Amino acid sequence: MLRIFNHYIYKLGFTLFLLEALILVGAFYLGVSVRFYSPDHIVLHALYPQAGIFALVMVFSMNTMGMYHLENREDFRHTLLRFMPAFALGFSLIALTVYIDPDIYFGRGIMGLVMLFSAIGILSVRLVFCRAAKLDFLKPQIMILGSGSLARECAAIAEQNDSHHKFNLTGFVAVSDETHDVPLTQILPPYQSLLSLTTEHQVDEIVVAVQNKNIASFPVQQLLECKLNGIKVIDASAFFEREMSQIRVNSLNPNWLVFGGGFDQSGLRTTIKRLFDLLASIALLIISLPVMLITALCIFLEDRSPIFYRQERIGLEGRPFTVLKFRSMRNDAELGGTPKWASEKDSRITRVGQAIRKLRIDELPQILNVLKGEMSLIGPRPERDYFVKQLCAQIPYYNLRHSIKPGVTGWAQVRYQYGSSVKDSLQKLQYDLYYVKNNSLFLDIIILIDTVQVVLTGKGSR
């Protein structure tokens, strides 16, 4: 895993991203060369803008279609199913870009050749990747210190992770005073030291999954010895953060929160985030204005006024504010006065409401909340006071999500399904905590791109 601006990126995905970007640029120059029969007729430096724009648009389109969300079920057929709509989207975006700025037009003949060479290059790389990803020797060898429920959870992630970042699990090293919650056949011999076990099994990493590290039998010196001999030692909390891009509440230690890295709320970060919010929100408002006008008309025609739905939500530092959304439910949705979780196939949602929720259009009026400074474009979704009080009482660390401004979209929204219960709120909180800890402009851009994918696929909508 690579860590860029505190956010973990799969090395394989990042390598594919760079390699395919180079292929796209190379395919552009090759297409121009073939079209004009000789590279001597081409002024290379004059094509830099077009080649760069082409590569950027195509990589964005492939990322939007999830081609860099590498999954364990990945095969060549699965790649083809995502590749075709990605290239169709890329072609449409390039046509739109040329319409906006005709100076970058490079001809239909060139475009056809460039798309052909790009497809051949990228599909060839993906074919090699699909075959190489099945080789076991590419998987790191890990050993888990601990044999309780936390160790079992770490093992499940290591062996069943949906991504290609899987591990070969050597086994578990039991610690006294801890109940066994893993298969006894996978517990390694207790008479060997940690260093000898790592040497014998060629272990690359030890995951420390012991709930109570203050017990007398906790092998601090042995772990230090392993680390000094080049073995990576990682805590369960950091393992969850790295592999799942979330912070697990059940493995959290207050000391880890206080003394660990991240949680950058400096003045510089706040200023950069505010500038990003203003620029992105103004651009989004201009682009989406026709969609918002059509949506308002459709809501009025189906269910009359009001067009907008105003509701008090809890924002930064627990302060209430009024959020603005397009109304997607009937006027009598909460006739009894008691707030209710939205549920799947909720009968209170209108026909127009179903469509705008699926496409996330109902959230667009919150751009005004962003411009007012009550919300950010990216952040934890704001919740109602009724549910906040309920969740704070049931879920540890829930209030940490109020240490930054709430967002129109967020890490939990692009990584998890629509929440409709306390259990769902716990899962989403773990993603929100990851964002609060590791938020950066880089992560904000990733979330925006992933949000486009969510909107296009309807993933997680309700």
N, C-alpha and C positions, 0 to 999 in steps of 0.2 A: 504494500500500500504506500502511496505517496501522500504527503501532507502538504497541501497548498493553502496558505492563509487559514490554517487551523482546520481545514476541511479535508477529510480523507478521500482520495481518488484511487480507484483500482489501477495498478501499473499497466495491466493488460489493456484496459479501456483507454487509458491515456496514450499508450503506445500506438494503439489502433487509430486514435484521433489524429495524432501527429503524422503517422504514415499515410493515412487516407487524405489528409490535407495536402501533403506533398504529391500524392498521386493525382489529385484534382488539378493542382497547378501544372504538373507535368503533362497531364492529358490536354489541358488548354493549349499549351505551347505545341504539343504534337499535332493537335487538330488544325491549328493555324498553319503549321509547317506542311502538312499533307494537302491542305486546301490550296496553298499557293505553290506547291510542288517543291519548293526549295527554301530552307531556312535563311538563305542569303537575302531574301526579299523582306525579311521581318526585322523590324527594329525592336529588339527584345525589351528594352527598358520602356518603350511606349505601351507595351501590353501589361505592365505591372498592375495598373488599376483594375483592368478587366479580369485578369487572372486571379487577383486577390479577391475581388467581389464574387466571382464565380465560386471559388473554393469556400469562401465564408458562407455564402447562401446555401451551398450544397451540404456542408458540414452541419449548419444550423438545421436544415431540413431532416437530415439523417438523425440528428440528436432529438429533434421533435418527435420523430416516429419511433424513438426508443432504441435506436441501433447501437447506442453506447451504454445502454442498460443491459449489460451482458448477463444472461441467465444460464443456468445449468442445463436447461433443456435445449439450448441453442444447437441447431443443426443447419445444414445448408438450405433445406426447404423453409425452415423458420426464418432464415435470413432473407430469402427471396420474397416472402410474404410481407416483410417490412421494407425491403429495398424498393419495390415497385412504387408504393405510395410516397415514399420519401423522395424518389426522383421526380415523380409527378408534381409534388409540392415544390421541389426545388426549381423545376422548369417554370412553374406558374409564378414563383417569386422573382425569378430572373426576368421574365416577361414584364412583370409589374415594375421592377427596377429600371428596365430599359424605357418603359413608358414614362416614368418620372424623370429620368435623366437620359435623353436620347444620345448624349455624347459617348456613352459606354457601349452603344450598339456594335455588335461584331459579326452580324450576318447570320442568316438561317443555315447556310451550308456549313459554316464553321461550328455553329451551335450543335448541329446534328452529329458531326464528327467528334466534337469534344464530349458530348453526352455518351457516345458509343465507347470511346476510349476510357472514359471515367468508369463506365459500367463494367467493362472488361477488367480494368485494374482493381477495382474495389471488390468485385465478386471473386477474383483470383485470391486476393489477400484473405477474404473471409473464408474461402474454402480451406486454405492452409490453416487458418486460425481454428476452425471447427474441428479439424483433425488433431491439431496439436493440443487443444484444450482437454482431450480425453486421455492424455498421457499422465500416468500417476506420478512420474518423477518430478513433474512441475509443481506438485502440491507440497507445501511445507509440512514438516513433521513436528507435531506438537504433543506436549505432555501436560496434563492438568493436575495441579496440586490441590487436593481436596476430593472428597467423595460424597458430599451432601447434595442438596437440591440445587445449589448454585453451580456446582461442578457439572451436574447433569444438564443444566440449561446451557452452559458453555459448550458442552459436547454436542448438544443438539444443533447449535449454531455452526460449530466446526464441521459437522458431518452432513447437515441438511440445508446449508445455506443455498438459496436459490441462485446466487451469483456463481461465477466461475472461481471465486476466491475460496476454494474448499481446502481442507487439510486432511492429512493422514494422521489419525489419532493413535498415538502409541499406547496410551492407557492413563490410569489415574494413580496418584500416589496418596494413600490415605494418611490422614492426620488424626492422632488419638483425640478422644472426646468429641468426635464428629460422627454422626450416624451415617451409615452407608445408604445412599440413594441411587447408586449406579450398579451395573452388573458386577458381581464379585469376580467373575472371570476376567474382567478388564482391569482389576486392581493389581498393580505391579508389586513385586516382592518387597517386603518392608525392610529387609536386612541390608539392602544396598543404599549407598548414598545417592543424592540427587545427581551429582556430577557423574558417577559411574553409570547410572541409568541413562543419562543423556548421551554419554559416550557410546554405550552399548547399542542404543536404538537410534543413534544419529539424529537426536532431537534438535530442532532449530529454535524452538520457543517453548517456554514454560508459562502457562496461564495459572495465576494464583487465584483459586476460587474457594478460598476458606472464609467463611462468614465472620468468624471471630479470630483476629490475628493476634490477640493478646494472650492466647493460651500458651502455657509453658513449652508445649511440644512444637510450636510453630518454628520451622527451620530457617531462621533468618540468616545464619552464617552459611548454611549450605546454598541458599539462594544467591548470596553474595559471591560465593565461590563459583557458582555456575556463571554468573554475570561476568566475573573477571576472566572466565575462560571462553568468552564469546557467545554464550547462550543468551538469547533475548528473554527477559523476564517481564511479564506484563500483568497488571492487576485485572480482575474480572470486569470492573467498571470501565476501564480503558479498553478492554477487549470488546465489550458491548458497543462502546462508542465508535470504535474503529470499524467493526464488522457490520453493525446494524444501523449506524448513523443515528443513534439514539442514546439517551442516558437512562439506564434502568433504575427505577426508583427502589426496587427491592435489593439492589446491590450497592446503593449509595452510602457513602460515609461522609458525615459533615466535614471531616478533615480534608477529604479529597476535593470537596467543593471550595473550601477556603484556600487551601494551599496549592491546588492544581492550577494549570494554565487556563487561558480563555477568560470569558466574562469581561470582554473589553467594552466598557461604557465610557471611554475617554471623550474629551471634548472634540478631538479630531475625528474620531469615528462617528460621533453624533452629527457633526457638521457635514461630513461626506454623505452620510445616509440621508440627511435632510435635503441636500442638493440633488441627490439621485432621485428622491421622492418627487421633488418639484418638477424636474426635467421630464422624468418618465411619465408622471401623471398628466402633465400638460399635453405631451405627445399622445398619450392614450386617450385623453378626452377628445382631442381633435379627430383622431382616427375612428373612435367609437361613437361619435355624435350621431351619425345617420342611424346606426343600429339602435341607439337609445331612443331616438324619436319614433322609430317604427315600433319598438317595444312598448312605449307609452301608449301609442295609438291602439295596439292589439289588446293591452290590458283594459283600456277604456271601453272598447267595443265588446269585450266578453263580459266584464263584471263592473263596468262603470268606475266611478272614482271611489276611493283615492287611488292615484297612480303609484304613489310612493308609500313605503312603509317605514315609519319612524319608531325606533325602539331604544330604550336606555340600555347601554352596555357598560361594562367595566373596562377601563383603559389603563394607561400608565399610572403606576403607584396606587392602583385601586380607585382612581377617580372616575366617576360616571360621566358618560357623554351620550349624545343621541346619534345613533347610526342611521344612515339613509340607504334604503334598498328599494328595488322595484318590488311591488306587492305580488307575491306568487301564491298566496292563500286567500281563501274566501274571507270576507269581512267578519264572519262569525267564527273564525278559526279557534279562538279562545274565549268562547262565550261565557264559560264558567268563571273566568278570571284567573285560573291557575295555569301557569306556564307548562307546556308539554314538550317533550322531545319530538323532533320530526322523525317519522318512521318511514320505512320502505313502503311504497305505494300508498302514501298518506292520502286519505280521502279528502282532506281539507285543501289540497293543492289544486288549483285550477288547471285547465288544459294549457293555457299560455304559460302558467307557472311551471308546469312540468318541463316545457321546452327551454325556458330561460334558466331554470335551475340546472338542467343537463349541460347547457353551454356556459354556465356561470355568468350569464348576462345580468341576472338579478343583483349581482354584487357591484356592477359598474357605477351606480350613483355614489358609492363610497369614495370615489375619486375626489369628491368635494370634501369629504372628511379628511382625506390626505392633504389637500391643499390648505385646509384650515389648521392643520397640525395636530389634529386629534388622533389620527392614525398614520401608519406608515404603509407603503405599498407592500412591503414584506414584513411579516411578523406573526406571532400567535394570533389566531382568530379571537376577537373579543366575545365574551360570554355574558349572559344576563346575570344580574345580581342574585336572583333566586337560585340559579344553578351554581354560581361561584361560591356562595355560602355552603351549599350542599357538598360541593366537590372539595372545598378547603377542609371540611370536617372529615372527609373520608379518604383523601389522597394526600400523602406527605409531599411537601415542597410545591404544592400547587400554586402558591402565591408567587413563586419565583418567575412565573411567566408574565407577571405584571411589572417586572423590572425594566421592560422595554415597551415601546408603543405597540399596540396590536396592529395587525396587518390585513389587507384585503385578501392576500393569499399568503401561504406560509409553508414551512418544511413539512408540517404534519398533513397539510392539505394535499401535497403532491406525493406523499409517501404512504398515506393511510386512507382507508375508506371513510365515508361520511359517518360521523359519530352520533350515536343515538342512545347512549347509556353511560353509566359511570365507568364500566369496564372499557368502553371505547375512549372515554375521556382520559383514562389512565394511559392508554396506548399513545394517544395524541400528545399528552403531556410529555412523554418520554422523548418524542421528536421535538416538541417545543423547547425542552430543556437543552437539547443538543444545539438548537439554533441560538438560544440565549447565550450559551457558552461559547459558540464558535462563529457568531455572526460576523460577516464581512461583506464588502461589496462583491467579491468573487462568489460567495454563496448566494447572495441576492440575485445575481445574474443567472446562476444555475437554476434557482427556484422559478424565476420568470420563464426560462426556456421550458422547464418541466411543466409549468402551468399551461403553456400553450399545448403541450402533449395531452394533458388532462382534459382541456377544453375540446380538443379534436377527437379524442377517444371516448369522452363521456365518463371516464374512470372516476369512481367515487362520488358521483352526483346522486342527488336524491331529491 
